[in-house]
């Protein structure tokens, strides 16, 4: 059994995986390798949250500290305030914008010592899941996430129905009024 040769490049031998595929599957495989980069491995248990103080431990911004502004969990990226700034054009002007840093390149700062530490999840006696600093054993609270939520749009007070009117039972009132008017009509027909 000889090796299959690539149709357009006869000097290139096909790998054993490519030999097992039909022509269409081989074409899709080559296309996917050319277009799609390897997908990042999804982190199952994120220990970082928006508002945490972190230290960049590798890369061009090594040694800088800042607060996490946003997380991009699909790409395993963290956006740190004032760190890894790149120029972007916004409305015809250059603006400095934070770029993402990989999850593995930042380390959470210990609230007691102020040094980078690893984090473990533990349960309190009440059964609440909390983060614990490995080096000092200190409890690291999860920052309030409400400050990062987008503000709700303002409501129009003129078009907003009050709670008393919304809870008012209008169906039974209309039913009683209809029943009363039917009684009057029936009484008039009898006379």
C-alpha positions, 0 to 999 in steps of 0.5 A: 500500500503506497502513500497517497500524494497531494493532488496539487503538490505531489512532493508533499506526502499526506499525513496518516490522519489526512489519508483517512479522510475523503477529499472534502474532509481534507479540504475542510481540515486544511481550511480550518487550519489556515483560518481558525487558530487553536481555540483557547482551553476554557477555564472552568473555575475562574478565581478572578472577578471584576474589581479585584486588584491584580499584579501582572507577572509576565509580559510587557507590562510585568510588575504593574498593578491595577484593578480588573475592569472586564473579563473575556471568559471565552478568550481567557483574557483579563482587562486591567485598568491602566495596564497594557494600553494600546492606541486606537482610533476613535472619532478620528483621534488616537485614544489609549485603550486597555488590551486584554492580558491572558488569565495566566499572566496576572496574579491576585494580590493578597489583601493582607500582605499586598503581594501576589498569591494563589487562590483556593476556594473553600467553604465556611461553616455556614456553607458559603463558598469563599476565596482564600489566599494560599500564602497568608490564609486570608479571606479574599472577599468577592468585589461588588459586581453591581458597580460594573453593571450598565446603568438602567435607562431612565424611565418616563414617569408620565407613561409609568403606571403606578403600583396601585393601578396595576394591582387593582382588580378591574375584571371583577369590577367590570363583571359586577357592573355588567351583571348589574346592567343585565339585571336592570335590562331584564327588570325593564323587559318584565314591566 
